[in-house]
Amino acid sequence: MDRSVEDLTARARIRDAAIRLFGERGIEGASIRDIAGEAGVSSGLVRHHFGSKEALREFCDQYARDRMLEIGQEITDAAGVAGLDPTTMHPRVFPLQLYLVRSMMDGSETATALFLEAVDSVELWSKSYGIEPTDRRAYAAALAAIKLSVFVFRDQVSKALGEDITSPEGYARIGKGLMEVFSIPLISPEQAEQLRRQQEK
Protein backbone atom coordinates (compact mmCIF):
# COMPACT_ATOMS: atom_id res chain seq x y z
CA MET A 1 0.00 0.00 0.00
CA ASP A 2 1.17 3.53 -0.79
CA ARG A 3 2.51 5.21 2.36
CA SER A 4 0.25 8.27 2.01
CA VAL A 5 -2.85 6.06 1.62
CA GLU A 6 -1.75 3.99 4.63
CA ASP A 7 -1.33 7.16 6.71
CA LEU A 8 -4.73 8.44 5.62
CA THR A 9 -6.36 5.14 6.60
CA ALA A 10 -4.62 5.22 9.98
CA ARG A 11 -5.74 8.82 10.50
CA ALA A 12 -9.34 7.86 9.80
CA ARG A 13 -9.11 4.87 12.17
CA ILE A 14 -7.72 7.12 14.91
CA ARG A 15 -10.50 9.65 14.32
CA ASP A 16 -13.24 7.00 14.45
CA ALA A 17 -11.74 5.40 17.57
CA ALA A 18 -11.52 8.79 19.28
CA ILE A 19 -15.15 9.56 18.43
CA ARG A 20 -16.23 6.23 19.93
CA LEU A 21 -14.18 6.54 23.12
CA PHE A 22 -14.74 10.25 23.70
CA GLY A 23 -18.46 9.63 23.17
CA GLU A 24 -18.51 6.79 25.72
CA ARG A 25 -16.11 8.19 28.33
CA GLY A 26 -15.68 11.91 27.73
CA ILE A 27 -12.38 13.55 26.87
CA GLU A 28 -10.93 13.06 30.36
CA GLY A 29 -11.83 9.39 30.41
CA ALA A 30 -10.12 8.40 27.15
CA SER A 31 -6.33 8.54 26.92
CA ILE A 32 -4.13 8.70 23.83
CA ARG A 33 -3.07 5.12 24.66
CA ASP A 34 -6.72 3.99 24.82
CA ILE A 35 -7.46 5.60 21.46
CA ALA A 36 -4.34 4.12 19.89
CA GLY A 37 -5.30 0.66 21.13
CA GLU A 38 -8.83 1.03 19.80
CA ALA A 39 -7.49 2.15 16.42
CA GLY A 40 -4.82 -0.54 16.28
CA VAL A 41 -1.93 1.93 16.02
CA SER A 42 0.84 3.19 18.27
CA SER A 43 0.47 6.16 20.61
CA GLY A 44 3.30 7.79 18.67
CA LEU A 45 1.28 7.62 15.44
CA VAL A 46 -1.67 9.33 17.15
CA ARG A 47 0.64 12.15 18.23
CA HIS A 48 2.23 12.25 14.78
CA HIS A 49 -1.14 12.86 13.13
CA PHE A 50 -2.80 15.08 15.74
CA GLY A 51 -0.15 16.34 18.15
CA SER A 52 -2.19 16.27 21.38
CA LYS A 53 -5.41 14.86 22.76
CA GLU A 54 -6.98 18.33 22.76
CA ALA A 55 -6.07 18.84 19.09
CA LEU A 56 -7.56 15.41 18.31
CA ARG A 57 -10.72 16.35 20.16
CA GLU A 58 -11.01 19.62 18.19
CA PHE A 59 -10.55 17.70 14.95
CA CYS A 60 -13.25 15.20 15.97
CA ASP A 61 -15.60 18.04 16.95
CA GLN A 62 -15.31 19.60 13.52
CA TYR A 63 -15.58 16.28 11.69
CA ALA A 64 -18.68 15.19 13.67
CA ARG A 65 -20.33 18.58 13.13
CA ASP A 66 -19.65 18.56 9.39
CA ARG A 67 -20.82 14.94 8.96
CA MET A 68 -24.06 15.56 10.84
CA LEU A 69 -24.78 18.57 8.64
CA GLU A 70 -23.97 16.55 5.50
CA ILE A 71 -26.20 13.66 6.58
CA GLY A 72 -29.01 16.06 7.43
CA GLN A 73 -28.74 17.63 3.98
CA GLU A 74 -28.67 14.21 2.31
CA ILE A 75 -31.87 13.22 4.11
CA THR A 76 -33.58 16.49 3.19
CA ASP A 77 -32.56 16.26 -0.47
CA ALA A 78 -33.38 12.56 -0.89
CA ALA A 79 -36.50 11.81 1.09
CA GLY A 80 -37.50 14.50 3.55
CA VAL A 81 -39.05 13.13 6.74
CA ALA A 82 -39.35 9.70 5.10
CA GLY A 83 -35.56 9.49 5.24
CA LEU A 84 -35.55 9.49 9.03
CA ASP A 85 -35.68 5.69 9.40
CA PRO A 86 -33.83 5.06 12.69
CA THR A 87 -32.86 1.49 11.78
CA THR A 88 -30.94 2.59 8.69
CA MET A 89 -29.61 5.82 10.22
CA HIS A 90 -28.24 4.24 13.41
CA PRO A 91 -24.79 3.11 12.17
CA ARG A 92 -24.06 6.47 10.55
CA VAL A 93 -25.67 8.85 13.00
CA PHE A 94 -25.69 7.40 16.50
CA PRO A 95 -21.91 7.48 17.21
CA LEU A 96 -21.78 11.09 16.01
CA GLN A 97 -24.80 12.11 18.10
CA LEU A 98 -23.39 10.45 21.19
CA TYR A 99 -20.01 12.06 20.61
CA LEU A 100 -21.42 15.56 20.09
CA VAL A 101 -23.63 15.36 23.18
CA ARG A 102 -20.68 14.28 25.31
CA SER A 103 -18.54 16.99 23.73
CA MET A 104 -21.18 19.61 24.61
CA MET A 105 -21.19 18.34 28.20
CA ASP A 106 -17.39 18.67 28.21
CA GLY A 107 -17.65 22.32 27.11
CA SER A 108 -16.85 22.11 23.39
CA GLU A 109 -17.55 25.38 21.60
CA THR A 110 -17.90 23.57 18.25
CA ALA A 111 -20.51 21.15 19.60
CA THR A 112 -22.36 23.98 21.32
CA ALA A 113 -22.36 25.93 18.05
CA LEU A 114 -23.97 22.92 16.35
CA PHE A 115 -26.70 22.89 19.00
CA LEU A 116 -27.36 26.58 18.35
CA GLU A 117 -27.55 25.85 14.62
CA ALA A 118 -30.09 23.12 15.41
CA VAL A 119 -32.17 25.64 17.36
CA ASP A 120 -31.98 28.04 14.41
CA SER A 121 -33.15 25.23 12.09
CA VAL A 122 -36.14 24.41 14.31
CA GLU A 123 -37.10 28.08 14.32
CA LEU A 124 -37.06 28.19 10.51
CA TRP A 125 -38.91 24.86 10.30
CA SER A 126 -41.64 26.05 12.66
CA LYS A 127 -42.14 29.20 10.58
CA SER A 128 -42.33 27.25 7.32
CA TYR A 129 -45.02 24.98 8.79
CA GLY A 130 -47.05 27.86 10.18
CA ILE A 131 -46.43 26.90 13.80
CA GLU A 132 -46.94 29.96 16.00
CA PRO A 133 -45.57 29.49 19.53
CA THR A 134 -45.68 32.50 21.83
CA ASP A 135 -41.87 32.40 22.13
CA ARG A 136 -40.42 30.79 19.00
CA ARG A 137 -36.83 30.76 20.28
CA ALA A 138 -37.79 29.05 23.54
CA TYR A 139 -39.91 26.54 21.59
CA ALA A 140 -37.00 25.71 19.28
CA ALA A 141 -34.50 25.43 22.14
CA ALA A 142 -36.83 23.12 24.07
CA LEU A 143 -37.33 20.78 21.09
CA ALA A 144 -33.60 20.59 20.36
CA ALA A 145 -32.79 19.94 24.03
CA ILE A 146 -35.45 17.22 24.36
CA LYS A 147 -33.88 15.29 21.46
CA LEU A 148 -30.41 15.55 22.99
CA SER A 149 -31.57 14.61 26.48
CA VAL A 150 -32.23 11.04 25.31
CA PHE A 151 -28.48 10.63 24.79
CA VAL A 152 -27.53 12.43 28.01
CA PHE A 153 -29.72 9.96 29.93
CA ARG A 154 -29.08 6.97 27.69
CA ASP A 155 -28.30 4.61 30.59
CA GLN A 156 -31.46 5.57 32.45
CA VAL A 157 -33.61 5.52 29.29
CA SER A 158 -32.22 2.08 28.38
CA LYS A 159 -33.06 0.81 31.87
CA ALA A 160 -36.58 2.22 31.62
CA LEU A 161 -37.16 0.47 28.28
CA GLY A 162 -35.38 -2.73 29.23
CA GLU A 163 -33.50 -2.33 25.97
CA ASP A 164 -30.18 -0.74 25.11
CA ILE A 165 -30.86 2.41 23.06
CA THR A 166 -27.32 2.24 21.66
CA SER A 167 -28.43 -0.84 19.69
CA PRO A 168 -30.22 -0.34 16.34
CA GLU A 169 -33.44 -1.79 17.78
CA GLY A 170 -33.36 0.34 20.94
CA TYR A 171 -32.43 3.42 18.92
CA ALA A 172 -35.40 2.84 16.62
CA ARG A 173 -37.71 2.37 19.58
CA ILE A 174 -36.76 5.58 21.34
CA GLY A 175 -36.84 7.37 17.98
CA LYS A 176 -40.47 6.33 17.62
CA GLY A 177 -41.14 7.52 21.15
CA LEU A 178 -39.64 10.92 20.35
CA MET A 179 -41.68 11.19 17.17
CA GLU A 180 -44.86 10.60 19.16
CA VAL A 181 -43.82 13.10 21.83
CA PHE A 182 -43.51 15.69 19.07
CA SER A 183 -46.72 14.71 17.26
CA ILE A 184 -49.23 13.89 20.04
CA PRO A 185 -50.49 16.92 22.02
CA LEU A 186 -50.11 16.52 25.78
CA ILE A 187 -52.65 19.18 26.66
CA SER A 188 -55.66 20.70 24.91
CA PRO A 189 -55.54 24.17 23.28
CA GLU A 190 -57.78 25.41 26.10
CA GLN A 191 -55.40 24.13 28.78
CA ALA A 192 -52.46 25.67 26.93
CA GLU A 193 -54.21 29.02 26.88
CA GLN A 194 -54.91 28.80 30.62
CA LEU A 195 -51.22 28.12 31.28
CA ARG A 196 -50.19 31.07 29.11
CA ARG A 197 -52.50 33.37 31.04
CA GLN A 198 -51.09 32.18 34.37
CA GLN A 199 -47.55 32.79 33.13
CA GLU A 200 -48.43 36.31 32.02
CA LYS A 201 -49.75 37.29 35.48
N, C-alpha and C positions, 0 to 999 in steps of 0.2 A: 504494500500500500504506500502511496505517496505520503511523504512526511507531513506535508501541510494538511492533507485530508485526514490523516491519523490524528493530528493535533486538533483539528476542528471537531472530529468525533469525540475526542476526549473532553474537549471544552463543553460540548453539549451534554455529555454524560455527567460531568461535574455540575453543570447548571441544573439538570433535572434532579440529581441526587440532593443538591442543596435545597431546591424547592420542596422536595418531599420531607427532608429532615427539619428544615426551618418551619414548615407548615405543621409538623407533628410536635416539635419540641420548643419552637421559638428560637431566636438567634442565639440566646445565651446557652440554650440546652444542646446545641449542635456544634461540635468542634470541627476544625479543619480536618483532623484525623478521621472523625466519624464520616464526614462527607467524602473524603478520599476513599475510605473503605467501601462506602455505598456505591461509589462510582467505579470502583475497581482500578484506581490509580494511586500514585504515591502522593503524600502530603506536599512534597516538593513541586509536583506538577500542578497541584491546585494553586500554590503560591506563584508559580511561573505564569499561569494564565490570568490570575485575578489579583495577586499581590497580598491581599489581606481578607479576613472574613467579612469585614465591613464593606469592602469594595465588591466582594462577591454578592453580598446581600443587596447592595444598590443595583448591581447588574440584574439580579433576579427580580427585584422590584419592577424595574423597567420592562424586562422581558414579559413578566406575568401581566402587567398592565397592558402592554401592546397586544399580547395574544388574546386577552379577554376582549379588547376592543375589536380586533380582527374577527374573532368568532362571533361576536354580537352582530357585526356588519354582515358576515356571511349568512347568518340566520335570517336577518332582515331582508337581504337581497333574494335569498333562495325560497323561503317559505313563510316568512312572517311568524306569527304565533304558532303555526303548525310545526315549525322547526324546533320547538322547545320540548322535544321528546327526551325526558330525563334518562331513559335507558341508553340512548345512543350518545347523549351529551356527556355522560358521567366520566368516561376515560379521558376526555379532552379538557373538561371544564372543572371537575371536582378538585383535582390537586391544585389548580391555580386559584380557585376560590378559597380553599383552605389556607393556602399560603398567604394570600392577600389579607385575609381576615387576621391571621396571626401577625402579619407584618404591621397592620394598623394598630393592633394591640401593643406591639413593641415600639410604636411611635414613628413609623415610616411616613415621611412626607409624601412620597410617591403614591403609596397605597391610600393615604388619606385624600390625596388629590383625585384618585380614581373614584373614591366614595362620593366626593363632591360633584364629580362629573355625572355619576349615577343619579344623584339628586336632581341635577340640572335636566337630565334626560327624562326623569319622571315628571318634572314640571312641564316640559314640552309635550310629552305624551298626554298628560291630563288635559292640556289646552286643546290638543288636536282632537280628542274624543269628547270635548264639550263638558268635561267634569269641572264643576265649579265649587271647590272647597272654600271655606271662609278664609283660610290661610294656606295658599297653595304651596309655599315653601315648607311649612311645617308638615303638610300632607305628604309631600315628596320625600322629606327627610325621614318621616315615620315609616313609609313603605320600604325605602332602601334599608333602613336599620332593621326592620322586621325580617327581611330576607337574610341579612347577614347574621342575625342573632341565632339562627338555626345552626350555623357553623361554630359560633362562640360556645354554644351549649350542646355541642354534638354528643358528648358523652351522656349527658342527662336526657337529651331527646332520644338517643338510641336505647337507653334504659327504659324510658317511658313506652317506646314502641315494641320493646323486646326484639329489636332488629337493628343491626349496625347500619347507620345512615351513610357510612363511608363505602358500603357495598353498593353495586348498581341497583339492587332491588330496594334496599333501604333508602337510597337517594331518590329513586323514583317515587317511593311511597310518601316521603316527606315533601317532595315536589308537588304531588297531588294535593297534599294537605294545605300547602301554601296557596296553591291555585284556588282552593275553595275558600280559604280565609279571605282572599282578595275579591272573590266573586259572590260570596253569600253574605248579605247584610246581617250584621249582628243586632242592630236595633232598627226600629221603624223610623221613617222620616219625622214623624211627630215626636218621638223620643229624642231624636237628634236635635230637633228645634228647641225642645225643653232644656237640653243640656247647654246649647249655645246661649240661651237666655240667662241661665244660671251663671255661666262663665262671664257674661257681660255685666253682671251686677257689681 
